[in-house]
Amino acid sequence: MKINEFKLERYFAKHEFTAKYLLSSSDCDGYELKYVLAQATQNELDLWEGMVFGYTESEGDPLLREAILQYYKIKSIENVVVATPGELNFISMNVLLNPSDHVVTVSPCYQSLSEVVNAIGCELSFWEPSSEIWEFDPADLEKLIQKNTKLIILNFPHNPTGGYLTQEQLDEVVRIARKHNIYIFSDEMYHKLITGSTSELPPIADVYEKGVSLWGTSKSFGLAGLRTGWLVTQDADFLKKVIAYKDYLSICNSAPSEILSIIALNHLDAFLLPNLEKIRTNIELFDAFVTENPILSSFTPPKAGSTSFVPLDIKTSSLAFSNQMVEKTGIMTVPSEMFNHRGKYIRVGFGRANFPEMLEILGQYLKTY
Ligand SMILES: Cc1ncc(COP(=O)(O)O)c(C=O)c1O
């Protein structure tokens, strides 16, 4: 399969390890190994010490799949498969779709949620928010449904906008999908990162028989380096096909990552709560910051997730703005071109402890811009 370049990841590859500051990261600061191990019970430490560097079970260690299921109503480990998040997205699309299918995906979106579908050859429609307050209206989604629509792709909390659905809106999306017998692939990588006043949505796997939920340790847990993700669905046959496809990719998961993921899942609050605290504080700081910086003034705080898509009042393109900024200040921002989105925006990520320092430097820079 030929596939277009993943623009966002290529942009990160260029700057992530050379730029001094990352203002656009969607993950929170990574925790240290010693912090992860400090949360572990004696049994979990024994697992870690006794770990063997052999191959692991394709589906994921049963203990890991049980740890995952603490957060779902589904209770059989047959309904869970573990792999890296991007791999699970790639496999799911390939298992579910044929070139004659039509797919609706949220837009703007993390590029793999549209590009894999494109590469398979499917027709693609975009469910876009109605305005810059990033409200996704299910009535707009329904208008996009065709006779051959096979799949709806969701991503709430939404990267990059910080948009989220209400329970009623999610119910409506499920009603539409059920009526037309359509699968829902719900990328829930930012699950539980709820900083606004909205309440947490259930995973799609718990509320829809043709729903597939994707979550992992990268965002909510601050453990991107583990590369652990998982699918949960009521459709165990679909997962059998996912595992068979995985034989051509990673085959099985990294043994140390599986054990560290078990520890993280069993002690979620130790990872999640400091991240939520950091995101809330940084959103407040940014809200105050934009009032003094008209270039960024129409900022909508995210309802959920760790990022926001901030409109820029500038004459150049957002790509030129970002390129110039990283060169002059060492601050990397992701411009809207990396999301194939019209208009001028940068993504701002709120999960980093050095956010106040970055704002200080950004403020100085914008004064002279
Ligand atoms: C919406 C979404 N899905 C999937 C991923 C992939 O997660 P990972 O980087 O852990 O592979 C990301 C990463 O940014 C994301 O934002």
The ligand as an SDF file (V2000), in Angstrom:
LIG
                    3D

 16 16  0  0  0  0  0  0  0  0999 V2000
   -5.9330   11.3700   18.0830 C   0  0  0  0  0  0  0  0  0  0  0  0
   -4.6890   10.5540   18.1700 C   0  0  0  0  0  0  0  0  0  0  0  0
   -4.7350    9.2500   17.8930 N   0  0  0  0  0  0  0  0  0  0  0  0
   -3.6550    8.4760   17.9400 C   0  0  0  0  0  0  0  0  0  0  0  0
   -2.4320    9.0040   18.2800 C   0  0  0  0  0  0  0  0  0  0  0  0
   -1.2460    8.1010   18.2820 C   0  0  0  0  0  0  0  0  0  0  0  0
   -0.8050    7.8480   19.5740 O   0  0  0  0  0  0  0  0  0  0  0  0
    0.7040    7.4160   19.7870 P   0  0  0  0  0  0  0  0  0  0  0  0
    1.5050    8.6430   19.5410 O   0  0  0  0  0  0  0  0  0  0  0  0
    0.7810    6.9790   21.1720 O   0  0  0  0  0  0  0  0  0  0  0  0
    1.0040    6.3530   18.8010 O   0  0  0  0  0  0  0  0  0  0  0  0
   -2.3130   10.3640   18.5590 C   0  0  0  0  0  0  0  0  0  0  0  0
   -1.0110   10.9700   18.8720 C   0  0  0  0  0  0  0  0  0  0  0  0
   -0.8140   12.1410   18.8640 O   0  0  0  0  0  0  0  0  0  0  0  0
   -3.4790   11.1590   18.5130 C   0  0  0  0  0  0  0  0  0  0  0  0
   -3.4440   12.4590   18.7700 O   0  0  0  0  0  0  0  0  0  0  0  0
  1  2  1  0
  2  3  1  0
  2 15  2  0
  3  4  2  0
  4  5  1  0
  5  6  1  0
  5 12  2  0
  6  7  1  0
  7  8  1  0
  8  9  2  0
  8 10  1  0
  8 11  1  0
 12 13  1  0
 12 15  1  0
 13 14  2  0
 15 16  1  0
M  END
$$$$
